[in-house]
Amino acid sequence: MPSGMHATRPKISQTRAAIRQLDETAANRIAAGEVVERPASAVKELVENALDAGAARVRVEYAGGGKTLIRVIDDGSGMTAQDLPLAMSRHATSKIDGSDLLNIHTFGFRGEALPSLGAVGRLTISSRTADSEGAEITVTAGRIGPVRPAARTLGTQVDLRDLFFATPARLKFMRTDRAEAQAIVDTLRRLAMAEPYVGFTLTDLDGDRVVLRLDAEQGELFDALEARLATLMGREFTDNALRLDTEREGVRLSGYAALPTYSRGSSVAQYLFVNGRPVRDKMLLGALRAAYSDVLARDRHPAAALFLDCDPELVDVNVHPAKAEVRFRDPGVVRGLVVSGIRHALAEAGHRASGTVATATLGAMRPEPTGPRIWQMDYASRPGYGPGAGAVQNAYAAQAPAHDADGVIDPQGFADAPAPFARIEAETGPIEAPLGAARAQVHENYIIAQTQDGIVIVDQHAAHERLVYERLKRQMAETGVPAQALLIPEIVPLSSGDAQRLLDHAEALDQMGLVIEAFGGDAIAVRETPAALGTVNARKLVLDILDELADLGQSGTLRSRIDAVLSRMACHGSIRSGRQMRGEEMNALLREMEATPLSGQCNHGRPTYVELKLGDIEKLFGRR
């Protein structure tokens, strides 16, 4: 081998390197790189230990964004003086006995967090159990000190100072104190959602301020969870979210999913939990997105807090040391449960739209103050106001001569009236109906309806677009997806694994109008494609489906493309803006909206109507 070869490949040595056993400190520092990525990771591990110890109250304090100090205090079961040195050994844990790594019922079980934290920082643990005296131990850069007596109450306190001082290279990868502090807040919020019956307090010692205070919730689980979510995600979320509680093949889905009209510009309001453990799972996030694919625009994201519970043996949480990823034994069942559970809840919500739409409307209508506010009670003391004043003024206006544009009195008594832009309907229709009775059409696009306690403004084009779309989908579900035969079948060469994976789903694809069959070797032949798609690149379509099958275990690509075509057809086949509608047509549209699922938003996720309560309208005019 030429001598210059090693210069280009420096990792290759001409001399054989001896295999050696790393010492405990080095092993712990390596493990810390996986378990403790940043201060928020340390908070997560320590708070999870507190929860596993049965704590009813957890207090977290930090300084310097967690880089200078992290302190976690709990009132859990605690540890004895004999437990403390053992807790600082790798893979020493009280959570499991090692006989069954699939039957995990606790947050922690690997026994790596405490020794990893002690290897890269200055760690002090003081603890006391109900039947022992308090004890304390200190670990600095992996060096374990002696156990000393400590005066304390039941529970454990962990102080972690100077995180990563023993590995200064890691400090260069830390972000600003503010960014690290925000990551700590986000971490604690997720854990607090998973444990609504536990109280949490988060304090920033730099500013001596309480960042987060959560009292333990009471009552039934759903009520406690709703109260905790209202505190953490806002009352608007719980007011505009649908309660989920469904089960399939031993997997239960519960939690809250927001209405499509309560969507966000990013995925920051998506929280997923598996057996009470906060996770960031790509498959579950994809299922959540798929559940809303028919009612949200591509640039909008749903808000949800979803809890999946199943037998621990059906899910593997030991995929990564951080335990943020999971692997299900049957991911297809879980994904299908999430998609169908949310879609069913959305369908049951009927025409309901987010209350934030009305709030935004009222905010846009509220005039800017131009002078001192005049309250309703003050009007009676002003000339021209008071009982009967409105009738007098109307009578005067009817008798007064009209003026032209220059202020000159019209000799005929009337000025030329502007062209009408609205049409008032007779008082027909049931105002007790959810969307009321049509009273007017304005700007030839908006229907004004009167309800028992307010008014409803309907976008006639957006509303009818959703109605037509749902009608087309029902028709296609009843009659099937028509297919068009290709004059010359498209031959798509694939690997043996990809070809078999696709053929395993051939029956499901056939129901969607895509007919495939084996074509010698590892290729497949595409003989028919969905007629609704028109001319389609069959090879690209097949490859897109394969990518989704490999990633998620099932594909929604074909269905989403067909739905997109139906959506365009619905848009072109619906009532256009600018068309004048008779009262009977408007009322018929309102009744159909009430009977059609998802009619509260158009195909792109925008609201189809706004409901304004009479009390809110009166506030605009100072009547309340």
Buried (B, 14 or more C-beta within 10 A) or exposed (E): EEEEEEEEEEEEEEEEEEEEEEEBBEBBBEBBEEBBBBBBBBBBBBBBBBBBBEBBBBBBBBBBBBBBBBBBBBBBBBBBBEBBBEBBBBEBBBBBEEEEEEEBEBBBBBBBBBBBBBBBBBBBBBBBBEEBEBBBBBBBBBEBEEBEEBEBEBBBBBBBBBBBBBBEEBEEEBBEBEEBBBBBBEBBBBBBBBBBEBBBBBBBEBEEEEBBEBEBBEEEEBEBBBBBBBBBBEEBBBBBBBEBEBEBEEBBBBBBBBBBBBBBEEEEBBBBBBBBBBBBBEBBBBBBBBBBBBBBBEEBBBBBBBBBBBEBEBBBBBBEBBBBBBEBEBBEBBBBBBBBBBBBBBEEBBBBBBBBBBEEBBEEEEEEEEEEEEEEEEBEEEEEEEEEBEEEEEEEEEEEEEEEEEEEEEEEEEBEEEEEEEEEBEEEBBBEBBBBBBBBBEEBBBBBBBBEEBBBBBBBBBBBBBBBBBBBBEEBEEEEBEBBEBEEBBEBEBEEEBBEBBBEBBEEBBEBBBBBEBBEEBEBBBBBBBBBBEEBEBEEBBBBBBEBBEEBBBBBBBBEBBBBBBBEBBBEBBBEEEEEBEBEBBBBBBBBBEEBBBBBBBBBBBBBBBBBBBEBBEEEEEEE
